[in-house]
Amino acid sequence: MKETRKRSIVKAISYKIICIIILASITYLITGDIVQMTSIVIIFQLIQMIIYYLHERVWEQVKWGYF
């Protein structure tokens, strides 16, 4: 059975939402401040997106694993 692109997108979005909720919950438990929690979550998500992009660009240069 092959997964559709739509299913993959929905899975990726739902996973990202779960991760954001977990990060926000932990951050709020530690700081007790909604403003700090929001700032940390936004900053972390931006950094994570940049790191993911760079990671993908580096792996694009790696020839290992191609047929």
N, CA, C, O and CB atoms as a CASP TS submission, in Angstrom:
PFRMAT TS
TARGET T0000
AUTHOR 0000-0000-0000
METHOD Language model
MODEL 1
PARENT N/A
ATOM      1  N   MET     1       0.832  -1.169   0.000  1.00  0.00           N
ATOM      2  CA  MET     1       0.000   0.000   0.000  1.00  0.00           C
ATOM      3  C   MET     1       0.887   1.245   0.000  1.00  0.00           C
ATOM      4  O   MET     1       1.874   1.303   0.733  1.00  0.00           O
ATOM      5  CB  MET     1      -0.952  -0.009   1.208  1.00  0.00           C
ATOM      6  N   LYS     2       0.542   2.232  -0.811  1.00  0.00           N
ATOM      7  CA  LYS     2       1.333   3.448  -0.912  1.00  0.00           C
ATOM      8  C   LYS     2       0.575   4.609  -0.279  1.00  0.00           C
ATOM      9  O   LYS     2      -0.634   4.746  -0.462  1.00  0.00           O
ATOM     10  CB  LYS     2       1.675   3.758  -2.383  1.00  0.00           C
ATOM     11  N   GLU     3       1.285   5.433   0.457  1.00  0.00           N
ATOM     12  CA  GLU     3       0.690   6.578   1.128  1.00  0.00           C
ATOM     13  C   GLU     3       0.549   7.742   0.152  1.00  0.00           C
ATOM     14  O   GLU     3       1.454   8.018  -0.636  1.00  0.00           O
ATOM     15  CB  GLU     3       1.535   6.992   2.345  1.00  0.00           C
ATOM     16  N   THR     4      -0.601   8.425   0.212  1.00  0.00           N
ATOM     17  CA  THR     4      -0.806   9.585  -0.657  1.00  0.00           C
ATOM     18  C   THR     4      -0.065  10.802  -0.111  1.00  0.00           C
ATOM     19  O   THR     4       0.272  10.853   1.072  1.00  0.00           O
ATOM     20  CB  THR     4      -2.308   9.897  -0.800  1.00  0.00           C
ATOM     21  N   ARG     5       0.185  11.773  -0.973  1.00  0.00           N
ATOM     22  CA  ARG     5       0.841  13.012  -0.538  1.00  0.00           C
ATOM     23  C   ARG     5      -0.016  13.759   0.475  1.00  0.00           C
ATOM     24  O   ARG     5       0.496  14.330   1.438  1.00  0.00           O
ATOM     25  CB  ARG     5       1.135  13.917  -1.743  1.00  0.00           C
ATOM     26  N   LYS     6      -1.320  13.747   0.247  1.00  0.00           N
ATOM     27  CA  LYS     6      -2.233  14.427   1.170  1.00  0.00           C
ATOM     28  C   LYS     6      -2.128  13.828   2.572  1.00  0.00           C
ATOM     29  O   LYS     6      -2.087  14.561   3.560  1.00  0.00           O
ATOM     30  CB  LYS     6      -3.685  14.336   0.659  1.00  0.00           C
ATOM     31  N   ARG     7      -2.084  12.509   2.658  1.00  0.00           N
ATOM     32  CA  ARG     7      -1.945  11.841   3.955  1.00  0.00           C
ATOM     33  C   ARG     7      -0.613  12.205   4.605  1.00  0.00           C
ATOM     34  O   ARG     7      -0.558  12.453   5.809  1.00  0.00           O
ATOM     35  CB  ARG     7      -2.058  10.309   3.791  1.00  0.00           C
ATOM     36  N   SER     8       0.456  12.239   3.818  1.00  0.00           N
ATOM     37  CA  SER     8       1.775  12.599   4.344  1.00  0.00           C
ATOM     38  C   SER     8       1.783  14.022   4.884  1.00  0.00           C
ATOM     39  O   SER     8       2.375  14.285   5.931  1.00  0.00           O
ATOM     40  CB  SER     8       2.842  12.448   3.259  1.00  0.00           C
ATOM     41  N   ILE     9       1.133  14.937   4.181  1.00  0.00           N
ATOM     42  CA  ILE     9       1.071  16.334   4.625  1.00  0.00           C
ATOM     43  C   ILE     9       0.283  16.453   5.926  1.00  0.00           C
ATOM     44  O   ILE     9       0.700  17.152   6.849  1.00  0.00           O
ATOM     45  CB  ILE     9       0.434  17.221   3.536  1.00  0.00           C
ATOM     46  N   VAL    10      -0.862  15.766   5.996  1.00  0.00           N
ATOM     47  CA  VAL    10      -1.674  15.804   7.215  1.00  0.00           C
ATOM     48  C   VAL    10      -0.901  15.207   8.392  1.00  0.00           C
ATOM     49  O   VAL    10      -0.955  15.740   9.500  1.00  0.00           O
ATOM     50  CB  VAL    10      -3.004  15.042   7.006  1.00  0.00           C
ATOM     51  N   LYS    11      -0.190  14.117   8.162  1.00  0.00           N
ATOM     52  CA  LYS    11       0.627  13.505   9.221  1.00  0.00           C
ATOM     53  C   LYS    11       1.717  14.467   9.686  1.00  0.00           C
ATOM     54  O   LYS    11       1.947  14.604  10.888  1.00  0.00           O
ATOM     55  CB  LYS    11       1.261  12.186   8.724  1.00  0.00           C
ATOM     56  N   ALA    12       2.391  15.135   8.748  1.00  0.00           N
ATOM     57  CA  ALA    12       3.459  16.075   9.101  1.00  0.00           C
ATOM     58  C   ALA    12       2.910  17.243   9.912  1.00  0.00           C
ATOM     59  O   ALA    12       3.521  17.661  10.896  1.00  0.00           O
ATOM     60  CB  ALA    12       4.158  16.594   7.836  1.00  0.00           C
ATOM     61  N   ILE    13       1.768  17.766   9.504  1.00  0.00           N
ATOM     62  CA  ILE    13       1.162  18.892  10.228  1.00  0.00           C
ATOM     63  C   ILE    13       0.724  18.465  11.620  1.00  0.00           C
ATOM     64  O   ILE    13       0.972  19.179  12.592  1.00  0.00           O
ATOM     65  CB  ILE    13      -0.039  19.456   9.448  1.00  0.00           C
ATOM     66  N   SER    14       0.078  17.311  11.728  1.00  0.00           N
ATOM     67  CA  SER    14      -0.374  16.858  13.052  1.00  0.00           C
ATOM     68  C   SER    14       0.811  16.580  13.979  1.00  0.00           C
ATOM     69  O   SER    14       0.745  16.867  15.175  1.00  0.00           O
ATOM     70  CB  SER    14      -1.241  15.594  12.916  1.00  0.00           C
ATOM     71  N   TYR    15       1.894  16.023  13.429  1.00  0.00           N
ATOM     72  CA  TYR    15       3.090  15.776  14.232  1.00  0.00           C
ATOM     73  C   TYR    15       3.684  17.094  14.728  1.00  0.00           C
ATOM     74  O   TYR    15       4.083  17.206  15.888  1.00  0.00           O
ATOM     75  CB  TYR    15       4.136  14.991  13.415  1.00  0.00           C
ATOM     76  N   LYS    16       3.739  18.090  13.841  1.00  0.00           N
ATOM     77  CA  LYS    16       4.299  19.397  14.206  1.00  0.00           C
ATOM     78  C   LYS    16       3.459  20.049  15.300  1.00  0.00           C
ATOM     79  O   LYS    16       4.002  20.644  16.230  1.00  0.00           O
ATOM     80  CB  LYS    16       4.377  20.321  12.970  1.00  0.00           C
ATOM     81  N   ILE    17       2.141  19.940  15.190  1.00  0.00           N
ATOM     82  CA  ILE    17       1.254  20.510  16.210  1.00  0.00           C
ATOM     83  C   ILE    17       1.481  19.837  17.559  1.00  0.00           C
ATOM     84  O   ILE    17       1.545  20.512  18.586  1.00  0.00           O
ATOM     85  CB  ILE    17      -0.221  20.365  15.787  1.00  0.00           C
ATOM     86  N   ILE    18       1.603  18.520  17.563  1.00  0.00           N
ATOM     87  CA  ILE    18       1.868  17.791  18.811  1.00  0.00           C
ATOM     88  C   ILE    18       3.187  18.251  19.424  1.00  0.00           C
ATOM     89  O   ILE    18       3.260  18.471  20.633  1.00  0.00           O
ATOM     90  CB  ILE    18       1.900  16.264  18.557  1.00  0.00           C
ATOM     91  N   CYS    19       4.233  18.400  18.604  1.00  0.00           N
ATOM     92  CA  CYS    19       5.538  18.846  19.105  1.00  0.00           C
ATOM     93  C   CYS    19       5.464  20.258  19.685  1.00  0.00           C
ATOM     94  O   CYS    19       6.069  20.538  20.720  1.00  0.00           O
ATOM     95  CB  CYS    19       6.581  18.799  17.982  1.00  0.00           C
ATOM     96  N   ILE    20       4.729  21.140  19.026  1.00  0.00           N
ATOM     97  CA  ILE    20       4.591  22.511  19.518  1.00  0.00           C
ATOM     98  C   ILE    20       3.847  22.524  20.855  1.00  0.00           C
ATOM     99  O   ILE    20       4.222  23.263  21.766  1.00  0.00           O
ATOM    100  CB  ILE    20       3.851  23.388  18.482  1.00  0.00           C
ATOM    101  N   ILE    21       2.802  21.716  20.973  1.00  0.00           N
ATOM    102  CA  ILE    21       2.046  21.647  22.228  1.00  0.00           C
ATOM    103  C   ILE    21       2.928  21.125  23.362  1.00  0.00           C
ATOM    104  O   ILE    21       2.881  21.647  24.476  1.00  0.00           O
ATOM    105  CB  ILE    21       0.804  20.746  22.062  1.00  0.00           C
ATOM    106  N   ILE    22       3.725  20.103  23.084  1.00  0.00           N
ATOM    107  CA  ILE    22       4.625  19.559  24.113  1.00  0.00           C
ATOM    108  C   ILE    22       5.656  20.612  24.526  1.00  0.00           C
ATOM    109  O   ILE    22       5.883  20.824  25.717  1.00  0.00           O
ATOM    110  CB  ILE    22       5.342  18.280  23.595  1.00  0.00           C
ATOM    111  N   LEU    23       6.282  21.274  23.541  1.00  0.00           N
ATOM    112  CA  LEU    23       7.271  22.313  23.847  1.00  0.00           C
ATOM    113  C   LEU    23       6.640  23.441  24.647  1.00  0.00           C
ATOM    114  O   LEU    23       7.221  23.905  25.628  1.00  0.00           O
ATOM    115  CB  LEU    23       7.889  22.868  22.556  1.00  0.00           C
ATOM    116  N   ALA    24       5.455  23.886  24.238  1.00  0.00           N
ATOM    117  CA  ALA    24       4.776  24.973  24.943  1.00  0.00           C
ATOM    118  C   ALA    24       4.432  24.566  26.376  1.00  0.00           C
ATOM    119  O   ALA    24       4.590  25.359  27.304  1.00  0.00           O
ATOM    120  CB  ALA    24       3.501  25.385  24.191  1.00  0.00           C
ATOM    121  N   SER    25       3.966  23.341  26.551  1.00  0.00           N
ATOM    122  CA  SER    25       3.605  22.864  27.895  1.00  0.00           C
ATOM    123  C   SER    25       4.813  22.809  28.817  1.00  0.00           C
ATOM    124  O   SER    25       4.753  23.272  29.957  1.00  0.00           O
ATOM    125  CB  SER    25       2.962  21.483  27.812  1.00  0.00           C
ATOM    126  N   ILE    26       5.900  22.249  28.330  1.00  0.00           N
ATOM    127  CA  ILE    26       7.116  22.157  29.148  1.00  0.00           C
ATOM    128  C   ILE    26       7.647  23.553  29.462  1.00  0.00           C
ATOM    129  O   ILE    26       8.031  23.839  30.596  1.00  0.00           O
ATOM    130  CB  ILE    26       8.202  21.320  28.426  1.00  0.00           C
ATOM    131  N   THR    27       7.664  24.414  28.454  1.00  0.00           N
ATOM    132  CA  THR    27       8.169  25.775  28.656  1.00  0.00           C
ATOM    133  C   THR    27       7.313  26.528  29.667  1.00  0.00           C
ATOM    134  O   THR    27       7.837  27.236  30.528  1.00  0.00           O
ATOM    135  CB  THR    27       8.205  26.539  27.324  1.00  0.00           C
ATOM    136  N   TYR    28       6.004  26.373  29.561  1.00  0.00           N
ATOM    137  CA  TYR    28       5.124  27.057  30.516  1.00  0.00           C
ATOM    138  C   TYR    28       5.308  26.511  31.926  1.00  0.00           C
ATOM    139  O   TYR    28       5.300  27.274  32.892  1.00  0.00           O
ATOM    140  CB  TYR    28       3.658  26.915  30.091  1.00  0.00           C
ATOM    141  N   LEU    29       5.476  25.188  32.052  1.00  0.00           N
ATOM    142  CA  LEU    29       5.700  24.600  33.377  1.00  0.00           C
ATOM    143  C   LEU    29       6.985  25.128  34.009  1.00  0.00           C
ATOM    144  O   LEU    29       7.047  25.331  35.221  1.00  0.00           O
ATOM    145  CB  LEU    29       5.755  23.069  33.279  1.00  0.00           C
ATOM    146  N   ILE    30       8.005  25.347  33.193  1.00  0.00           N
ATOM    147  CA  ILE    30       9.287  25.829  33.704  1.00  0.00           C
ATOM    148  C   ILE    30       9.237  27.323  34.008  1.00  0.00           C
ATOM    149  O   ILE    30       9.704  27.755  35.062  1.00  0.00           O
ATOM    150  CB  ILE    30      10.403  25.537  32.700  1.00  0.00           C
ATOM    151  N   THR    31       8.672  28.119  33.094  1.00  0.00           N
ATOM    152  CA  THR    31       8.697  29.577  33.248  1.00  0.00           C
ATOM    153  C   THR    31       7.484  30.125  33.976  1.00  0.00           C
ATOM    154  O   THR    31       7.591  31.106  34.712  1.00  0.00           O
ATOM    155  CB  THR    31       8.798  30.230  31.904  1.00  0.00           C
ATOM    156  N   GLY    32       6.328  29.499  33.777  1.00  0.00           N
ATOM    157  CA  GLY    32       5.102  30.015  34.373  1.00  0.00           C
ATOM    158  C   GLY    32       4.628  31.305  33.732  1.00  0.00           C
ATOM    159  O   GLY    32       3.767  31.994  34.280  1.00  0.00           O
ATOM    160  N   ASP    33       5.180  31.635  32.580  1.00  0.00           N
ATOM    161  CA  ASP    33       4.875  32.902  31.919  1.00  0.00           C
ATOM    162  C   ASP    33       4.477  32.646  30.466  1.00  0.00           C
ATOM    163  O   ASP    33       5.248  32.076  29.694  1.00  0.00           O
ATOM    164  CB  ASP    33       6.088  33.864  31.990  1.00  0.00           C
ATOM    165  N   ILE    34       3.280  33.068  30.106  1.00  0.00           N
ATOM    166  CA  ILE    34       2.758  32.824  28.763  1.00  0.00           C
ATOM    167  C   ILE    34       3.546  33.586  27.696  1.00  0.00           C
ATOM    168  O   ILE    34       3.706  33.093  26.580  1.00  0.00           O
ATOM    169  CB  ILE    34       1.287  33.216  28.698  1.00  0.00           C
ATOM    170  N   VAL    35       4.036  34.774  28.026  1.00  0.00           N
ATOM    171  CA  VAL    35       4.803  35.574  27.060  1.00  0.00           C
ATOM    172  C   VAL    35       6.151  34.904  26.784  1.00  0.00           C
ATOM    173  O   VAL    35       6.557  34.779  25.629  1.00  0.00           O
ATOM    174  CB  VAL    35       5.015  37.027  27.589  1.00  0.00           C
ATOM    175  N   GLN    36       6.838  34.477  27.831  1.00  0.00           N
ATOM    176  CA  GLN    36       8.107  33.773  27.645  1.00  0.00           C
ATOM    177  C   GLN    36       7.884  32.468  26.893  1.00  0.00           C
ATOM    178  O   GLN    36       8.666  32.114  26.011  1.00  0.00           O
ATOM    179  CB  GLN    36       8.781  33.498  29.002  1.00  0.00           C
ATOM    180  N   MET    37       6.819  31.752  27.242  1.00  0.00           N
ATOM    181  CA  MET    37       6.512  30.506  26.559  1.00  0.00           C
ATOM    182  C   MET    37       6.332  30.743  25.065  1.00  0.00           C
ATOM    183  O   MET    37       6.904  30.025  24.245  1.00  0.00           O
ATOM    184  CB  MET    37       5.256  29.867  27.153  1.00  0.00           C
ATOM    185  N   THR    38       5.545  31.738  24.717  1.00  0.00           N
ATOM    186  CA  THR    38       5.295  32.040  23.309  1.00  0.00           C
ATOM    187  C   THR    38       6.575  32.425  22.587  1.00  0.00           C
ATOM    188  O   THR    38       6.826  31.970  21.470  1.00  0.00           O
ATOM    189  CB  THR    38       4.272  33.160  23.182  1.00  0.00           C
ATOM    190  N   SER    39       7.379  33.257  23.218  1.00  0.00           N
ATOM    191  CA  SER    39       8.650  33.681  22.616  1.00  0.00           C
ATOM    192  C   SER    39       9.563  32.491  22.366  1.00  0.00           C
ATOM    193  O   SER    39      10.142  32.358  21.288  1.00  0.00           O
ATOM    194  CB  SER    39       9.357  34.701  23.516  1.00  0.00           C
ATOM    195  N   ILE    40       9.689  31.636  23.358  1.00  0.00           N
ATOM    196  CA  ILE    40      10.565  30.469  23.234  1.00  0.00           C
ATOM    197  C   ILE    40      10.073  29.537  22.133  1.00  0.00           C
ATOM    198  O   ILE    40      10.872  29.054  21.330  1.00  0.00           O
ATOM    199  CB  ILE    40      10.647  29.712  24.570  1.00  0.00           C
ATOM    200  N   VAL    41       8.781  29.282  22.086  1.00  0.00           N
ATOM    201  CA  VAL    41       8.225  28.385  21.071  1.00  0.00           C
ATOM    202  C   VAL    41       8.458  28.953  19.673  1.00  0.00           C
ATOM    203  O   VAL    41       8.879  28.224  18.774  1.00  0.00           O
ATOM    204  CB  VAL    41       6.716  28.159  21.313  1.00  0.00           C
ATOM    205  N   ILE    42       8.191  30.239  19.481  1.00  0.00           N
ATOM    206  CA  ILE    42       8.377  30.857  18.163  1.00  0.00           C
ATOM    207  C   ILE    42       9.843  30.832  17.752  1.00  0.00           C
ATOM    208  O   ILE    42      10.169  30.457  16.626  1.00  0.00           O
ATOM    209  CB  ILE    42       7.858  32.303  18.167  1.00  0.00           C
ATOM    210  N   ILE    43      10.730  31.233  18.667  1.00  0.00           N
ATOM    211  CA  ILE    43      12.166  31.252  18.355  1.00  0.00           C
ATOM    212  C   ILE    43      12.655  29.838  18.038  1.00  0.00           C
ATOM    213  O   ILE    43      13.383  29.636  17.066  1.00  0.00           O
ATOM    214  CB  ILE    43      12.977  31.851  19.538  1.00  0.00           C
ATOM    215  N   PHE    44      12.259  28.866  18.850  1.00  0.00           N
ATOM    216  CA  PHE    44      12.690  27.490  18.620  1.00  0.00           C
ATOM    217  C   PHE    44      12.204  26.975  17.272  1.00  0.00           C
ATOM    218  O   PHE    44      12.964  26.331  16.548  1.00  0.00           O
ATOM    219  CB  PHE    44      12.184  26.583  19.738  1.00  0.00           C
ATOM    220  N   GLN    45      10.956  27.248  16.926  1.00  0.00           N
ATOM    221  CA  GLN    45      10.418  26.778  15.652  1.00  0.00           C
ATOM    222  C   GLN    45      11.154  27.414  14.468  1.00  0.00           C
ATOM    223  O   GLN    45      11.409  26.742  13.469  1.00  0.00           O
ATOM    224  CB  GLN    45       8.919  27.085  15.565  1.00  0.00           C
ATOM    225  N   LEU    46      11.492  28.691  14.572  1.00  0.00           N
ATOM    226  CA  LEU    46      12.251  29.352  13.508  1.00  0.00           C
ATOM    227  C   LEU    46      13.648  28.752  13.364  1.00  0.00           C
ATOM    228  O   LEU    46      14.106  28.479  12.254  1.00  0.00           O
ATOM    229  CB  LEU    46      12.355  30.854  13.784  1.00  0.00           C
ATOM    230  N   ILE    47      14.317  28.551  14.494  1.00  0.00           N
ATOM    231  CA  ILE    47      15.655  27.951  14.465  1.00  0.00           C
ATOM    232  C   ILE    47      15.576  26.530  13.905  1.00  0.00           C
ATOM    233  O   ILE    47      16.413  26.134  13.093  1.00  0.00           O
ATOM    234  CB  ILE    47      16.285  27.941  15.887  1.00  0.00           C
ATOM    235  N   GLN    48      14.586  25.776  14.333  1.00  0.00           N
ATOM    236  CA  GLN    48      14.427  24.405  13.867  1.00  0.00           C
ATOM    237  C   GLN    48      14.202  24.360  12.353  1.00  0.00           C
ATOM    238  O   GLN    48      14.732  23.481  11.673  1.00  0.00           O
ATOM    239  CB  GLN    48      13.260  23.730  14.598  1.00  0.00           C
ATOM    240  N   MET    49      13.426  25.293  11.831  1.00  0.00           N
ATOM    241  CA  MET    49      13.170  25.341  10.397  1.00  0.00           C
ATOM    242  C   MET    49      14.457  25.651   9.622  1.00  0.00           C
ATOM    243  O   MET    49      14.710  25.054   8.576  1.00  0.00           O
ATOM    244  CB  MET    49      12.092  26.392  10.083  1.00  0.00           C
ATOM    245  N   ILE    50      15.257  26.571  10.127  1.00  0.00           N
ATOM    246  CA  ILE    50      16.527  26.926   9.478  1.00  0.00           C
ATOM    247  C   ILE    50      17.488  25.739   9.506  1.00  0.00           C
ATOM    248  O   ILE    50      18.110  25.416   8.494  1.00  0.00           O
ATOM    249  CB  ILE    50      17.173  28.155  10.171  1.00  0.00           C
ATOM    250  N   ILE    51      17.607  25.091  10.667  1.00  0.00           N
ATOM    251  CA  ILE    51      18.497  23.935  10.801  1.00  0.00           C
ATOM    252  C   ILE    51      18.047  22.805   9.874  1.00  0.00           C
ATOM    253  O   ILE    51      18.882  22.150   9.250  1.00  0.00           O
ATOM    254  CB  ILE    51      18.533  23.443  12.268  1.00  0.00           C
ATOM    255  N   TYR    52      16.751  22.574   9.778  1.00  0.00           N
ATOM    256  CA  TYR    52      16.243  21.527   8.891  1.00  0.00           C
ATOM    257  C   TYR    52      16.604  21.837   7.443  1.00  0.00           C
ATOM    258  O   TYR    52      17.042  20.952   6.708  1.00  0.00           O
ATOM    259  CB  TYR    52      14.715  21.379   9.041  1.00  0.00           C
ATOM    260  N   TYR    53      16.424  23.076   7.035  1.00  0.00           N
ATOM    261  CA  TYR    53      16.764  23.479   5.667  1.00  0.00           C
ATOM    262  C   TYR    53      18.252  23.246   5.388  1.00  0.00           C
ATOM    263  O   TYR    53      18.615  22.673   4.360  1.00  0.00           O
ATOM    264  CB  TYR    53      16.404  24.964   5.436  1.00  0.00           C
ATOM    265  N   LEU    54      19.105  23.694   6.309  1.00  0.00           N
ATOM    266  CA  LEU    54      20.550  23.512   6.139  1.00  0.00           C
ATOM    267  C   LEU    54      20.910  22.024   6.116  1.00  0.00           C
ATOM    268  O   LEU    54      21.740  21.595   5.315  1.00  0.00           O
ATOM    269  CB  LEU    54      21.321  24.229   7.269  1.00  0.00           C
ATOM    270  N   HIS    55      20.295  21.259   6.978  1.00  0.00           N
ATOM    271  CA  HIS    55      20.527  19.812   7.042  1.00  0.00           C
ATOM    272  C   HIS    55      20.186  19.170   5.693  1.00  0.00           C
ATOM    273  O   HIS    55      20.952  18.352   5.181  1.00  0.00           O
ATOM    274  CB  HIS    55      19.682  19.167   8.182  1.00  0.00           C
ATOM    275  N   GLU    56      19.053  19.535   5.127  1.00  0.00           N
ATOM    276  CA  GLU    56      18.648  18.999   3.834  1.00  0.00           C
ATOM    277  C   GLU    56      19.622  19.402   2.726  1.00  0.00           C
ATOM    278  O   GLU    56      19.936  18.591   1.855  1.00  0.00           O
ATOM    279  CB  GLU    56      17.242  19.472   3.490  1.00  0.00           C
ATOM    280  N   ARG    57      20.100  20.640   2.752  1.00  0.00           N
ATOM    281  CA  ARG    57      21.039  21.106   1.735  1.00  0.00           C
ATOM    282  C   ARG    57      22.363  20.353   1.821  1.00  0.00           C
ATOM    283  O   ARG    57      22.952  20.015   0.794  1.00  0.00           O
ATOM    284  CB  ARG    57      21.280  22.610   1.883  1.00  0.00           C
ATOM    285  N   VAL    58      22.833  20.089   3.034  1.00  0.00           N
ATOM    286  CA  VAL    58      24.071  19.325   3.207  1.00  0.00           C
ATOM    287  C   VAL    58      23.870  17.906   2.690  1.00  0.00           C
ATOM    288  O   VAL    58      24.710  17.399   1.946  1.00  0.00           O
ATOM    289  CB  VAL    58      24.509  19.306   4.699  1.00  0.00           C
ATOM    290  N   TRP    59      22.778  17.261   3.068  1.00  0.00           N
ATOM    291  CA  TRP    59      22.518  15.891   2.628  1.00  0.00           C
ATOM    292  C   TRP    59      22.336  15.800   1.121  1.00  0.00           C
ATOM    293  O   TRP    59      22.579  14.748   0.530  1.00  0.00           O
ATOM    294  CB  TRP    59      21.289  15.343   3.323  1.00  0.00           C
ATOM    295  N   GLU    60      21.918  16.877   0.505  1.00  0.00           N
ATOM    296  CA  GLU    60      21.787  16.882  -0.948  1.00  0.00           C
ATOM    297  C   GLU    60      23.157  16.719  -1.620  1.00  0.00           C
ATOM    298  O   GLU    60      23.239  16.247  -2.754  1.00  0.00           O
ATOM    299  CB  GLU    60      21.113  18.183  -1.418  1.00  0.00           C
ATOM    300  N   GLN    61      24.214  17.102  -0.932  1.00  0.00           N
ATOM    301  CA  GLN    61      25.569  17.001  -1.464  1.00  0.00           C
ATOM    302  C   GLN    61      26.203  15.635  -1.208  1.00  0.00           C
ATOM    303  O   GLN    61      27.187  15.273  -1.853  1.00  0.00           O
ATOM    304  CB  GLN    61      26.435  18.081  -0.864  1.00  0.00           C
ATOM    305  N   VAL    62      25.640  14.880  -0.268  1.00  0.00           N
ATOM    306  CA  VAL    62      26.183  13.569   0.094  1.00  0.00           C
ATOM    307  C   VAL    62      25.731  12.546  -0.939  1.00  0.00           C
ATOM    308  O   VAL    62      24.539  12.421  -1.218  1.00  0.00           O
ATOM    309  CB  VAL    62      25.731  13.147   1.525  1.00  0.00           C
ATOM    310  N   LYS    63      26.683  11.820  -1.502  1.00  0.00           N
ATOM    311  CA  LYS    63      26.381  10.840  -2.551  1.00  0.00           C
ATOM    312  C   LYS    63      26.073   9.453  -1.988  1.00  0.00           C
ATOM    313  O   LYS    63      25.585   8.593  -2.722  1.00  0.00           O
ATOM    314  CB  LYS    63      27.546  10.745  -3.518  1.00  0.00           C
ATOM    315  N   TRP    64      26.340   9.223  -0.729  1.00  0.00           N
ATOM    316  CA  TRP    64      26.132   7.937  -0.101  1.00  0.00           C
ATOM    317  C   TRP    64      24.652   7.551  -0.143  1.00  0.00           C
ATOM    318  O   TRP    64      23.783   8.383   0.120  1.00  0.00           O
ATOM    319  CB  TRP    64      26.640   7.963   1.340  1.00  0.00           C
ATOM    320  N   GLY    65      24.369   6.302  -0.470  1.00  0.00           N
ATOM    321  CA  GLY    65      23.017   5.787  -0.438  1.00  0.00           C
ATOM    322  C   GLY    65      22.251   5.906  -1.729  1.00  0.00           C
ATOM    323  O   GLY    65      21.122   5.425  -1.825  1.00  0.00           O
ATOM    324  N   TYR    66      22.844   6.539  -2.729  1.00  0.00           N
ATOM    325  CA  TYR    66      22.193   6.618  -4.041  1.00  0.00           C
ATOM    326  C   TYR    66      22.560   5.391  -4.861  1.00  0.00           C
ATOM    327  O   TYR    66      23.641   4.826  -4.697  1.00  0.00           O
ATOM    328  CB  TYR    66      22.600   7.917  -4.791  1.00  0.00           C
ATOM    329  N   PHE    67      21.663   4.987  -5.739  1.00  0.00           N
ATOM    330  CA  PHE    67      21.937   3.854  -6.619  1.00  0.00           C
ATOM    331  C   PHE    67      22.605   4.341  -7.867  1.00  0.00           C
ATOM    332  O   PHE    67      22.924   3.543  -8.748  1.00  0.00           O
ATOM    333  CB  PHE    67      20.657   3.090  -6.964  1.00  0.00           C
TER
END
